[in-house]
Amino acid sequence: MDMLRRIKHRKLTADVLSDMCRQIGVMTGAGITMAKAMEVLKNTTENRRIARIYGELEDRIKRGYPIGDSMEELEVFPEMAVNMFRAAEVSGQLEKTANDLAEHYRKEHRVTTQMKAATMYPKILCIMAITIVLFVFLVIMPMVEPLFYGVELPLVTRILMRISAFLQHDWHIVAIGAAVIILLEPIILSIYAVKCVIDKMILYVPIIGKQMRTIYTARFARTLSGLYTSGIPMVIGLEITSRTIGNRYLETQILDVVRAVENGASLSHAIESVHGLDKKLPAVIFVGEETGKLDMMLLSLAEGYEHEAEIEMNKLVSMIEPLMIVVIGIVVAVILLGIMIPMWSLYEYIG
């Protein structure tokens, strides 16, 4: 039942949210009511689940419920969207808020897509490497092993033959181990302390760590800017931002910032204690606080970091591809040497 509930209340993806908010912005700007806008979205959406969500929103709005409260009850909309629509209804800025959210989720989807694309090629290469290695150990090694009887084998060949024998006779242990790892992974990663440690390590991995810090800083700046511009108080905006940034280690630190701001500290001073965000962030926030244009400074910073993150992502992909090829080449070379060295010794002995 818990699994079914999670599937039912699965959050809408960034591309769906971007399209929804964009259309809401266009329709509310043209004078169409929110209930009618939901009806249009319901009738023009091919995905049945999403159409049903729009229908439920339409029904609640017609019964007099605010759009923000209706979204929250369905449990499929992110907290940021819920609170920004709730504030927009009070301030009468539905069109602007919807357009801002559409742009936010469009860029969020672009970053997510780029990250998936960056990891796709290494995943394919890893699968190919594992397939080649298994083929060698399970097919090639058993065929050549009888040729090596009575021949003094080098260490590399002996290791390869033992691995081959283990995979042939005790493959069920490997299969059970792999199944246990696959089953336990989500359980282990759901433990808060473990997730914090992993998320902290991600921020300081060479090359990748810099990329992730840039992405998280851009996400922090854009989310907080959008919430603050919508009229949401800074403390509430920081709490929502901490939950949407996507890193537990940073989340705990941003919650410390919330407590510091509640106690009277300025945001620029409190944010200095956060490790894992770009070091320029406190200075930019300080300028925004002094000039009274904090939302504009955060938005400008986010756009700059998003552009930088895109450049870094392309660099990362261009570095990973040859690196993976080199690693696979080394593995294959070691296996080939382990087979060929005793073969050469055997030919010399026969000659």
Buried (B, 14 or more C-beta within 10 A) or exposed (E): EEEEEEEEEEEBBBBBBBBBBBBBBBBBEEEBEBBBBBBBBBEEBEEEEBBEBBBBBBBBBBEEBBBBBBBBBBEBBBBBBBBBBBBBBEEEBBBBBBBBBBBBBBBBBBBBEBBEEBEEEBEEBEEEBEEBBEEBBEEBBEEBBEEBEEEEBEEBBBEBBEBBBEBEEEEEEEEEEEEEEEEEEEEEEEEEEEBBEBBBEBBEEEEBBBBBBBBBBBBBBBBBBBBBBBBBEBBBBBBBBBBBBBBBBBBBBBBEBBEBBEEEBBBBBBBBEBEBBBEEBBBBBBBBBEEEEBBEBBBBBBBBBBEBBBEBBEEBBEEBBEEBEEBBEEBBEEBEBBBEBBBEBBEEEEE
